[in-house]
Amino acid sequence: MSLQQKIDRITDILRRDDGISGAMHYTEQTSWILFLKFLDDYEAAKADEAILSGVDYTPVLDERHRWGSWACPKTTDGRPDIQRARTGDDLREYVNGELFPYLKAFRNTAGSTVGADPNSFRYKIGAIFEYLDNKIASGHTLREVLDIIDGLNFQSESELFELSQVYEGLLQNMGDAGGYAGEFYTPRPLIRAIVKVIDPQPGQTVYDAAAGSCGFLIQAFEHLKARRAKLSTSQWDQIQQQTFYGYEKTTLAYVMGMMNMILHGIESPNLYRQNTLTQNIRDIQEKDRYDIILANPPFGGKEKAQIQQNFPIQSNATELLFLQHFMKSLRIGGKAAIVVPEGVLFQTNTAFAQVKQELLEHFNLHTILSLPAGVFLPYSGVKTNVLFFERRGGTTKIWFYECEPEQKLTKNKPLTDAYLAEFVELYAKRSTTDRSWTMPVDKLKEDYDLSAENPAKKNDVEHLPPRKILELIQEKETAVTNLLGEIDELLGER
């Protein structure tokens, strides 16, 4: 049975439980059990590494609360110990009354949040379980799930990779079912294309202030991981501990994002639960800034006047506030790619115009990727764009690329890597094609409307000879006259 089949089996089991209601619940509950099994295998691997290195390793969890003690104990010959394995009310009472309080307490007893030492990892575990509770009502249901997950081996690179892919699917399904697809799950083909062209390098910091399921941070990690053979030990340690940073406002997205990063191999993610917009951006200094910012911040929301006070250009539109935050948080020489709704481009009221003026004058907004409607279905059908800018000089010209799939995007026919392949290929060259063009910024500064029309489409109309245009008008007028005559005859017959 494949890992996906096992997860599907678990989902079927949980659907029958009285405490579980919908995709969000069974994803959340599967997640904490998967995480504890992963943690057990992680600790076993660290203990083996310590023995080979001749150093001591202090486990994060004490003996009583390790997987092999409470979840699926084994006999001396490695077979399931049925006598010691809890089930029914005994298992449920242990998990609710002892295990979860023990894990939640890590947040208060772990000490520093920085570094890869066991105490730091304890903090991350506490940060996850602080916002989780066991919702599985039946201890017998829980026993069935534990037995299935016990058969997984996360010390295997191939199985761990498969787990990360299956977990991504769980998050997408949860987002779709709960109406939070945009919050939890930015389409991975879009993320992969953005990360590929931004090209993060070892030693650079990567930031997402609206992290969701942490897709951007994870893909940036995968991008760096692909060159691991060429990295020094210190470079790899820095990637693990001091490279990826993010904030997430909502509790469930924060928990899932934290787990997602750890399950993908980021041992010490610097992810924090906080509403980014509560930070006064006037207080951000160069030491607080990041080399690369990748984000799909929430849009369409409204913020209170108290939150708006944290920004020089006040607006209740969340997309404008986030854009100001990202501009302020980008290090000199840094690169950013931010998903924004179409309205950010074409709206020219005072706040929108002022933010875009700041962006064009103090940053190099060199590329705008226009995405088709339907990229974020079923969460939203709003048309979106990606702004690519650097904190160096000002903007002199902008290269536009219009992504136009041959078929309309739907929930069942989503965005694919193939739709963005040409954009990735042309990004460095800034080539002009039927889908891409360059415009001088002076023209755009006239009213700060950045929704530039594709010249290739305009030319189809504008380059018609005057005589041909006149002929077309005459043909239409003749058709209308004939139609009116037919109507007049019909009315006359009556």
C-alpha positions as CSV (number, residue, x, y, z in Angstrom):
1,M,0.0,0.0,0.0
2,S,1.5,3.4,-1.0
3,L,1.7,6.3,1.4
4,Q,-1.2,8.0,-0.5
5,Q,-3.3,5.0,-0.1
6,K,-2.5,4.9,3.6
7,I,-3.5,8.5,4.0
8,D,-6.7,7.9,2.0
9,R,-7.4,4.9,4.3
10,I,-6.9,7.2,7.4
11,T,-9.2,9.8,6.0
12,D,-12.0,7.1,5.5
13,I,-11.5,6.0,9.2
14,L,-11.6,9.5,10.5
15,R,-14.8,10.4,8.6
16,R,-16.6,7.8,10.8
17,D,-15.5,9.5,14.0
18,D,-18.0,11.6,15.9
19,G,-15.3,14.3,16.7
20,I,-14.3,14.9,13.1
21,S,-16.2,17.2,10.8
22,G,-14.9,17.8,7.2
23,A,-11.6,18.0,5.4
24,M,-10.1,20.7,7.7
25,H,-10.5,18.4,10.8
26,Y,-9.2,15.2,9.3
27,T,-6.2,17.0,7.8
28,E,-5.4,18.7,11.1
29,Q,-5.8,15.4,13.1
30,T,-3.8,13.4,10.6
31,S,-1.1,16.1,10.7
32,W,-0.3,15.9,14.4
33,I,0.0,12.1,14.4
34,L,2.2,12.2,11.3
35,F,4.3,14.8,12.9
36,L,4.9,12.8,16.1
37,K,5.9,9.7,14.0
38,F,8.2,11.9,11.9
39,L,9.7,13.3,15.1
40,D,10.3,9.8,16.5
41,D,12.2,8.8,13.3
42,Y,14.1,12.2,13.3
43,E,15.2,11.6,16.9
44,A,16.4,8.1,16.1
45,A,18.4,9.4,13.1
46,K,20.0,12.1,15.3
47,A,20.9,9.6,18.0
48,D,22.6,7.4,15.4
49,E,24.5,10.4,14.0
50,A,25.6,11.2,17.5
51,I,27.0,7.7,18.1
52,L,29.0,7.8,14.9
53,S,30.4,11.2,15.8
54,G,31.2,10.2,19.4
55,V,29.0,12.8,21.0
56,D,26.0,12.7,23.3
57,Y,22.5,13.4,22.1
58,T,19.7,14.5,24.4
59,P,16.3,13.5,23.0
60,V,13.6,16.2,22.7
61,L,10.9,14.0,24.2
62,D,11.3,12.0,27.4
63,E,11.0,8.3,27.4
64,R,7.3,8.1,28.5
65,H,6.1,10.4,25.7
66,R,8.0,8.9,22.8
67,W,6.2,7.2,20.0
68,G,7.5,3.7,21.0
69,S,6.2,4.1,24.5
70,W,2.6,5.3,24.0
71,A,1.6,5.0,20.4
72,C,2.9,1.7,19.1
73,P,5.2,-0.1,21.7
74,K,7.2,-3.1,20.4
75,T,8.4,-6.3,21.9
76,T,12.1,-7.1,22.2
77,D,12.0,-8.8,18.7
78,G,10.4,-5.7,17.1
79,R,6.8,-6.9,16.8
80,P,3.8,-4.9,18.0
81,D,3.3,-5.3,21.8
82,I,-0.4,-5.7,22.0
83,Q,-0.4,-5.9,25.8
84,R,1.3,-2.5,26.3
85,A,-0.5,-0.7,23.4
86,R,-3.2,1.6,24.8
87,T,-6.6,1.8,23.1
88,G,-10.2,2.9,23.7
89,D,-10.8,5.3,26.6
90,D,-7.3,4.6,28.0
91,L,-5.6,5.9,24.9
92,R,-7.9,8.9,24.5
93,E,-7.5,10.0,28.1
94,Y,-3.7,9.7,27.9
95,V,-3.5,11.8,24.7
96,N,-5.9,14.5,26.0
97,G,-4.9,14.6,29.6
98,E,-1.2,13.9,29.5
99,L,0.5,14.0,26.0
100,F,-0.9,17.2,24.7
101,P,-0.3,19.2,28.0
102,Y,3.2,17.9,27.9
103,L,3.8,19.0,24.3
104,K,2.1,22.4,24.8
105,A,4.4,23.2,27.8
106,F,7.4,23.2,25.5
107,R,6.5,26.7,24.4
108,N,7.1,28.0,27.9
109,T,10.1,25.9,28.9
110,A,12.2,25.7,25.7
111,G,14.1,29.0,26.1
112,S,15.7,30.6,23.0
113,T,13.8,30.4,19.7
114,V,17.1,30.7,17.7
115,G,19.5,27.9,16.8
116,A,19.3,24.2,16.1
117,D,20.0,22.9,19.6
118,P,17.3,20.6,21.2
119,N,15.9,23.5,23.2
120,S,15.2,25.4,20.1
121,F,13.5,22.4,18.5
122,R,11.4,22.0,21.7
123,Y,10.2,25.6,21.2
124,K,9.1,24.8,17.6
125,I,7.2,21.7,18.9
126,G,5.5,23.7,21.6
127,A,4.6,26.4,19.1
128,I,2.8,23.8,17.0
129,F,0.9,22.1,19.8
130,E,0.0,25.3,21.6
131,Y,-2.8,25.7,19.0
132,L,-3.7,22.0,18.6
133,D,-6.0,19.6,20.4
134,N,-7.0,16.0,19.8
135,K,-10.5,16.0,18.2
136,I,-10.7,12.3,17.6
137,A,-13.5,11.2,19.9
138,S,-12.9,7.4,19.9
139,G,-9.8,5.9,21.3
140,H,-10.5,2.9,19.0
141,T,-10.4,5.1,15.9
142,L,-7.2,6.7,17.1
143,R,-5.7,3.2,17.6
144,E,-6.5,2.3,14.0
145,V,-4.8,5.5,12.7
146,L,-1.7,5.0,14.9
147,D,-1.2,1.5,13.6
148,I,-1.3,2.6,10.0
149,I,1.1,5.5,10.5
150,D,3.5,3.3,12.6
151,G,4.3,1.5,9.4
152,L,5.8,4.6,7.8
153,N,9.6,5.1,7.9
154,F,10.6,8.7,7.7
155,Q,14.3,7.9,7.9
156,S,14.0,6.9,4.3
157,E,14.7,9.9,1.9
158,S,12.2,8.6,-0.7
159,E,9.4,8.1,1.9
160,L,10.1,11.5,3.5
161,F,9.9,13.1,0.0
162,E,6.6,11.2,-0.7
163,L,5.3,12.4,2.7
164,S,6.0,16.0,1.8
165,Q,4.1,15.6,-1.5
166,V,1.2,13.9,0.1
167,Y,1.0,16.5,2.8
168,E,0.9,19.3,0.2
169,G,-2.2,17.5,-1.3
170,L,-3.8,17.4,2.2
171,L,-3.3,21.1,2.6
172,Q,-4.7,21.9,-0.8
173,N,-7.8,19.8,-0.1
174,M,-8.3,21.4,3.3
175,G,-8.0,24.9,1.8
176,D,-10.5,24.0,-1.0
177,A,-13.0,22.5,1.4
178,G,-12.8,25.3,4.0
179,G,-12.8,28.2,1.4
180,Y,-9.3,29.1,2.3
181,A,-7.4,28.0,-0.8
182,G,-5.7,31.4,-1.2
183,E,-4.8,31.4,2.5
184,F,-3.4,27.9,2.6
185,Y,-2.3,27.1,-0.8
186,T,-0.8,29.2,-3.6
187,P,-0.6,27.0,-6.7
188,R,2.7,25.3,-6.8
189,P,3.4,25.8,-10.5
190,L,3.3,29.6,-9.9
191,I,5.5,29.3,-6.8
192,R,8.0,27.2,-8.7
193,A,8.2,29.7,-11.6
194,I,8.7,32.6,-9.3
195,V,11.4,30.9,-7.2
196,K,13.2,29.7,-10.4
197,V,13.5,33.2,-11.8
198,I,14.3,34.9,-8.5
199,D,17.0,32.2,-7.9
200,P,17.8,32.4,-4.1
201,Q,21.5,31.9,-3.3
202,P,23.1,30.4,-0.2
203,G,23.6,33.1,2.5
204,Q,20.5,35.1,1.5
205,T,17.5,35.4,3.8
206,V,14.1,34.6,2.4
207,Y,10.9,36.1,3.9
208,D,7.1,35.7,3.6
209,A,5.0,37.9,5.9
210,A,1.8,36.1,4.9
211,A,3.2,32.6,4.9
212,G,0.0,30.4,4.8
213,S,1.2,26.8,4.2
214,C,4.7,28.2,3.6
215,G,4.8,27.2,-0.1
216,F,7.2,30.0,-1.1
217,L,9.6,29.3,1.8
218,I,9.6,25.5,1.1
219,Q,10.2,25.9,-2.6
220,A,13.1,28.3,-1.9
221,F,14.5,25.6,0.4
222,E,14.1,23.0,-2.3
223,H,15.9,25.3,-4.8
224,L,18.9,25.6,-2.4
225,K,18.7,21.9,-1.5
226,A,19.2,20.9,-5.1
227,R,22.8,22.2,-4.8
228,R,23.5,20.7,-1.4
229,A,26.5,18.7,-2.8
230,K,28.3,21.9,-3.5
231,L,27.6,23.5,-0.1
232,S,29.8,23.6,2.9
233,T,28.6,22.3,6.3
234,S,28.4,25.9,7.6
235,Q,26.4,27.0,4.5
236,W,23.9,24.1,5.0
237,D,23.6,24.9,8.7
238,Q,22.8,28.5,7.8
239,I,20.2,27.4,5.3
240,Q,18.5,25.2,8.0
241,Q,18.6,27.8,10.8
242,Q,19.0,31.3,9.6
243,T,17.5,31.6,6.1
244,F,13.7,31.2,6.1
245,Y,11.5,33.7,8.0
246,G,7.8,34.3,8.1
247,Y,4.7,35.4,9.9
248,E,1.2,34.0,9.7
249,K,-1.9,35.5,11.3
250,T,-4.3,32.6,11.5
251,T,-3.8,29.8,13.9
252,L,-4.6,26.8,11.7
253,A,-2.5,28.1,8.8
254,Y,0.4,28.8,11.2
255,V,0.3,25.3,12.6
256,M,0.0,23.6,9.1
257,G,2.8,25.9,7.7
258,M,5.1,25.1,10.6
259,M,4.5,21.3,10.2
260,N,4.9,21.6,6.4
261,M,8.3,23.2,6.7
262,I,9.6,20.6,9.2
263,L,8.2,17.7,7.1
264,H,10.0,19.1,4.1
265,G,13.3,19.1,6.0
266,I,13.7,22.6,7.4
267,E,14.7,21.6,10.9
268,S,14.4,25.1,12.5
269,P,11.9,27.3,10.7
270,N,11.7,30.8,11.9
271,L,7.9,31.1,11.6
272,Y,5.9,33.1,14.0
273,R,2.2,33.5,14.6
274,Q,1.5,37.2,14.3
275,N,-0.5,39.7,12.2
276,T,2.2,41.3,10.2
277,L,0.3,44.5,9.7
278,T,0.4,45.3,13.5
279,Q,4.1,46.2,13.1
280,N,4.8,49.9,12.5
281,I,6.9,49.9,9.4
282,R,8.6,53.1,10.4
283,D,10.5,51.1,13.0
284,I,12.0,48.7,10.4
285,Q,15.8,49.2,10.2
286,E,18.3,47.7,7.7
287,K,19.2,44.9,10.2
288,D,15.5,43.8,10.2
289,R,15.4,43.5,6.4
290,Y,15.6,40.5,4.1
291,D,17.4,39.7,0.8
292,I,14.5,38.0,-0.9
293,I,10.7,38.5,-0.3
294,L,8.2,36.1,-1.8
295,A,4.6,36.4,-0.9
296,N,0.9,36.1,-1.9
297,P,-0.6,38.3,0.8
298,P,-4.4,38.4,1.4
299,F,-6.3,40.8,-0.6
300,G,-9.8,42.1,-0.5
301,G,-9.7,42.5,3.2
302,K,-10.2,45.7,5.2
303,E,-8.1,46.9,8.1
304,K,-9.1,49.2,11.0
305,A,-7.9,52.7,11.4
306,Q,-5.6,51.5,14.3
307,I,-3.7,49.2,11.9
308,Q,-3.6,51.8,9.2
309,Q,-1.6,54.1,11.6
310,N,1.4,51.8,11.1
311,F,1.8,52.9,7.5
312,P,2.8,56.3,6.0
313,I,0.2,55.8,3.2
314,Q,-3.0,54.8,5.0
315,S,-5.6,52.6,3.3
316,N,-8.0,50.0,4.5
317,A,-7.0,47.7,1.6
318,T,-4.8,44.9,2.9
319,E,-3.0,44.5,-0.4
320,L,-1.7,48.1,-0.2
321,L,-0.6,47.8,3.4
322,F,1.3,44.5,2.7
323,L,2.9,46.1,-0.3
324,Q,4.2,48.9,1.8
325,H,5.5,46.4,4.4
326,F,7.4,44.4,1.8
327,M,8.9,47.5,0.3
328,K,10.1,48.6,3.7
329,S,11.4,45.1,4.6
330,L,13.5,44.6,1.5
331,R,17.2,44.9,2.0
332,I,19.3,47.2,-0.3
333,G,20.0,45.1,-3.4
334,G,17.3,42.7,-2.4
335,K,14.7,41.1,-4.7
336,A,10.9,40.7,-4.3
337,A,8.1,38.9,-6.1
338,I,4.6,39.8,-4.7
339,V,1.2,38.5,-5.9
340,V,-1.3,41.3,-6.1
341,P,-4.9,41.6,-7.4
342,E,-5.5,43.4,-10.7
343,G,-6.9,46.4,-8.9
344,V,-3.5,47.4,-7.5
345,L,-2.4,48.0,-11.1
346,F,-5.3,50.0,-12.5
347,Q,-6.6,51.9,-9.5
348,T,-5.4,55.4,-9.4
349,N,-7.1,56.9,-6.3
350,T,-4.8,58.8,-3.9
351,A,-3.5,55.8,-1.8
352,F,-2.9,53.5,-4.7
353,A,-1.2,56.2,-6.8
354,Q,1.1,57.2,-3.8
355,V,2.2,53.6,-3.2
356,K,2.9,53.0,-6.8
357,Q,4.8,56.3,-7.1
358,E,7.0,55.2,-4.1
359,L,7.5,51.8,-5.8
360,L,8.5,53.3,-9.2
361,E,10.7,56.1,-7.8
362,H,12.6,54.2,-5.1
363,F,12.6,50.6,-6.4
364,N,13.2,49.0,-9.8
365,L,9.9,47.4,-10.7
366,H,11.3,45.7,-13.7
367,T,8.7,43.0,-14.4
368,I,5.0,42.4,-14.1
369,L,3.6,39.0,-14.8
370,S,-0.1,39.1,-15.7
371,L,-1.9,35.9,-14.6
372,P,-5.1,34.6,-16.1
373,A,-8.4,34.6,-14.1
374,G,-9.0,31.4,-12.2
375,V,-5.5,30.8,-10.8
376,F,-6.9,30.8,-7.3
377,L,-10.1,29.0,-7.9
378,P,-12.2,27.9,-6.0
379,Y,-11.1,30.5,-3.4
380,S,-11.2,33.5,-5.8
381,G,-11.8,34.2,-9.4
382,V,-10.1,37.6,-9.2
383,K,-7.4,38.3,-11.8
384,T,-4.0,38.7,-10.3
385,N,-0.4,39.8,-11.2
386,V,3.0,39.3,-9.8
387,L,5.2,42.4,-9.2
388,F,9.0,41.7,-9.5
389,F,11.1,44.5,-8.0
390,E,14.5,45.2,-6.6
391,R,15.7,47.7,-4.0
392,R,18.2,49.4,-6.2
393,G,17.8,52.8,-8.1
394,G,14.4,53.6,-9.6
395,T,12.3,52.2,-12.4
396,T,13.1,53.2,-16.0
397,K,11.1,50.6,-17.9
398,I,8.9,47.6,-17.1
399,W,8.8,44.3,-18.9
400,F,5.3,42.8,-19.1
401,Y,4.4,39.2,-19.7
402,E,0.9,38.0,-20.2
403,C,0.2,34.4,-19.3
404,E,-2.7,33.2,-21.5
405,P,-3.5,29.5,-21.3
406,E,-5.3,28.1,-24.4
407,Q,-8.1,26.9,-22.1
408,K,-10.0,28.6,-19.4
409,L,-8.7,27.7,-15.9
410,T,-11.1,25.9,-13.6
411,K,-10.8,24.0,-10.4
412,N,-10.3,20.8,-12.4
413,K,-8.1,22.4,-15.0
414,P,-5.7,24.4,-12.9
415,L,-2.5,26.3,-13.7
416,T,0.4,24.0,-14.8
417,D,4.2,24.5,-15.1
418,A,3.8,24.4,-18.9
419,Y,1.7,27.6,-18.9
420,L,4.6,29.5,-17.2
421,A,7.5,27.8,-19.0
422,E,7.9,30.6,-21.6
423,F,7.8,33.3,-18.9
424,V,10.7,31.5,-17.1
425,E,12.6,31.2,-20.3
426,L,12.2,34.9,-21.3
427,Y,12.5,36.4,-17.9
428,A,16.3,37.1,-18.0
429,K,16.2,38.2,-21.7
430,R,13.2,40.5,-21.4
431,S,12.3,39.6,-25.0
432,T,9.4,41.1,-26.9
433,T,6.9,38.5,-28.2
434,D,3.1,38.3,-28.8
435,R,2.8,37.9,-25.1
436,S,5.5,40.2,-23.8
437,W,6.4,43.8,-24.2
438,T,8.4,46.6,-22.6
439,M,7.1,50.1,-21.6
440,P,9.1,53.2,-20.5
441,V,8.1,54.2,-17.0
442,D,7.5,57.9,-17.9
443,K,4.3,57.0,-19.7
444,L,3.1,55.0,-16.8
445,K,3.8,57.8,-14.3
446,E,1.2,60.0,-16.0
447,D,-1.5,58.5,-13.9
448,Y,0.2,55.5,-12.3
449,D,-2.1,53.0,-14.1
450,L,0.2,50.0,-14.5
451,S,-2.3,47.8,-16.3
452,A,-0.6,48.3,-19.6
453,E,-2.4,46.8,-22.7
454,N,-0.5,44.3,-24.8
455,P,0.6,46.3,-28.0
456,A,0.3,43.1,-30.1
457,K,-3.4,43.1,-29.4
458,K,-3.9,46.8,-29.9
459,N,-2.0,46.7,-33.2
460,D,-4.6,44.3,-34.7
461,V,-7.1,47.1,-34.6
462,E,-5.0,50.3,-34.9
463,H,-3.0,49.2,-38.0
464,L,-6.1,48.6,-40.2
465,P,-6.1,51.0,-43.1
466,P,-8.7,53.8,-43.0
467,R,-10.4,52.5,-46.1
468,K,-10.9,49.1,-44.5
469,I,-12.3,50.6,-41.3
470,L,-14.8,52.7,-43.3
471,E,-15.9,49.6,-45.2
472,L,-16.5,47.7,-42.0
473,I,-18.6,50.6,-40.6
474,Q,-20.6,50.7,-43.8
475,E,-21.2,46.9,-43.7
476,K,-22.5,47.1,-40.2
477,E,-24.8,50.1,-41.0
478,T,-26.2,48.2,-44.1
479,A,-26.9,45.1,-41.9
480,V,-28.7,47.2,-39.3
481,T,-30.8,49.0,-42.0
482,N,-31.8,45.7,-43.5
483,L,-32.8,44.3,-40.1
484,L,-34.9,47.4,-39.4
485,G,-36.6,47.0,-42.7
486,E,-37.5,43.4,-42.0
487,I,-38.9,44.4,-38.6
488,D,-41.0,47.2,-40.2
489,E,-42.5,44.8,-42.7
490,L,-43.5,42.4,-39.9
491,L,-45.1,45.2,-37.9
492,G,-47.0,46.3,-41.1
493,E,-48.4,42.9,-41.7
494,R,-50.0,43.0,-38.3
